[in-house]
């Protein structure tokens, strides 16, 4: 029997969290004159009205201002009781350091799902093949193969598109979801 975290009814909740991240990104990048200055990747930290943390890392904002179709990945992991939070944070920052090597990775948002440490991520890419390039990068590959099984009991991974860019009427459309159950690993 799969881990309860992987039940299909969680997918709708995940989509709501992804839309919260997208709404905050729209606020940050509109109007264009409001685009924050600074070196890229640019880290922006917010507190949502309900007190949850929200971080947006902007690698490239110019493509997001166009009404294009973007690819996205949504990540939702249930941390295991033995997860090393320092290691997760260290690898997260190392992955962000690699953003300049993937010219089609645009933004990376992290939203605290519950106060105290469960987070979800939304990563926007300018092209579908950029998702594969990111997935197969050596540091990301290590995070998937080595870190995820020892840090998470279960993971939900959504792939899809955002048609129309950051326009208010554009919507995230999930094209596929993968579930990983690490609770029985080891």
MOCORGI-V820139 format. One record per residue. N is the residue number from 0. RES is the residue in three letters. D_CENTER is the distance of its C-alpha to the mean C-alpha in Angstrom with 2 decimals. Layout:
# MOCORGI-V820139
n=(N;N)
res=(RES;RES)
d_center=(D_CENTER;D_CENTER)
This chain:
# MOCORGI-V820139
n=(0;1;2;3;4;5;6;7;8;9;10;11;12;13;14;15;16;17;18;19;20;21;22;23;24;25;26;27;28;29;30;31;32;33;34;35;36;37;38;39;40;41;42;43;44;45;46;47;48;49;50;51;52;53;54;55;56;57;58;59;60;61;62;63;64;65;66;67;68;69;70;71;72;73;74;75;76;77;78;79;80;81;82;83;84;85;86;87;88;89;90;91;92;93;94;95;96;97;98;99;100;101;102;103;104;105;106;107;108;109;110;111;112;113;114;115;116;117;118;119;120;121;122;123;124;125;126;127;128;129;130;131;132;133;134;135;136;137;138;139;140;141;142;143;144;145;146;147;148;149;150;151;152;153;154;155;156;157;158;159;160;161;162;163;164;165;166;167;168;169;170;171;172;173;174;175;176;177;178;179;180;181;182;183;184;185)
res=(UNK;UNK;UNK;UNK;UNK;UNK;UNK;UNK;UNK;UNK;UNK;UNK;UNK;UNK;UNK;UNK;UNK;UNK;UNK;UNK;UNK;UNK;UNK;UNK;UNK;UNK;UNK;UNK;UNK;UNK;UNK;UNK;UNK;UNK;UNK;UNK;UNK;UNK;UNK;UNK;UNK;UNK;UNK;UNK;UNK;UNK;UNK;UNK;UNK;UNK;UNK;UNK;UNK;UNK;UNK;UNK;UNK;UNK;UNK;UNK;UNK;UNK;UNK;UNK;UNK;UNK;UNK;UNK;UNK;UNK;UNK;UNK;UNK;UNK;UNK;UNK;UNK;UNK;UNK;UNK;UNK;UNK;UNK;UNK;UNK;UNK;UNK;UNK;UNK;UNK;UNK;UNK;UNK;UNK;UNK;UNK;UNK;UNK;UNK;UNK;UNK;UNK;UNK;UNK;UNK;UNK;UNK;UNK;UNK;UNK;UNK;UNK;UNK;UNK;UNK;UNK;UNK;UNK;UNK;UNK;UNK;UNK;UNK;UNK;UNK;UNK;UNK;UNK;UNK;UNK;UNK;UNK;UNK;UNK;UNK;UNK;UNK;UNK;UNK;UNK;UNK;UNK;UNK;UNK;UNK;UNK;UNK;UNK;UNK;UNK;UNK;UNK;UNK;UNK;UNK;UNK;UNK;UNK;UNK;UNK;UNK;UNK;UNK;UNK;UNK;UNK;UNK;UNK;UNK;UNK;UNK;UNK;UNK;UNK;UNK;UNK;UNK;UNK;UNK;UNK;UNK;UNK;UNK;UNK;UNK;UNK)
d_center=(27.30;23.49;21.69;21.61;17.84;17.68;19.96;19.17;19.65;16.30;14.62;15.98;14.73;11.13;11.76;13.29;10.39;8.21;11.46;11.83;8.84;10.38;13.75;13.23;12.13;15.27;17.31;16.47;17.31;20.32;23.11;22.75;25.14;22.67;20.15;20.10;22.16;21.54;20.63;17.39;14.81;15.35;13.99;14.39;14.60;15.55;17.01;16.62;20.11;19.96;19.36;15.77;13.91;11.19;10.16;9.40;10.01;11.95;13.11;15.17;15.88;19.02;17.75;15.73;19.16;20.52;20.69;19.20;17.14;13.63;11.61;8.05;6.09;4.94;5.47;8.26;10.81;14.25;15.46;18.98;21.86;22.38;18.95;19.52;17.30;18.68;17.85;14.18;14.07;16.22;14.23;11.00;13.36;14.98;11.98;11.52;15.28;14.96;13.20;16.78;17.61;15.30;16.77;14.65;11.19;11.14;8.41;5.39;5.20;5.86;8.42;11.33;12.31;15.77;17.69;18.09;15.05;12.81;9.20;6.23;2.50;2.56;4.08;7.73;10.68;14.35;15.68;15.14;16.73;14.27;11.78;14.78;15.68;12.44;12.68;16.32;16.27;18.33;16.15;13.11;15.86;17.31;14.20;14.08;17.88;18.99;16.58;14.76;18.20;19.65;16.85;15.74;18.18;15.94;12.53;11.45;9.49;9.63;10.47;12.10;13.30;13.67;17.40;19.05;16.39;15.98;19.35;19.81;20.86;17.98;15.95;12.94;14.75;13.59;15.72;15.12;13.85;14.55;15.56;16.38;19.07;19.75;22.12;25.11;24.28;26.66)
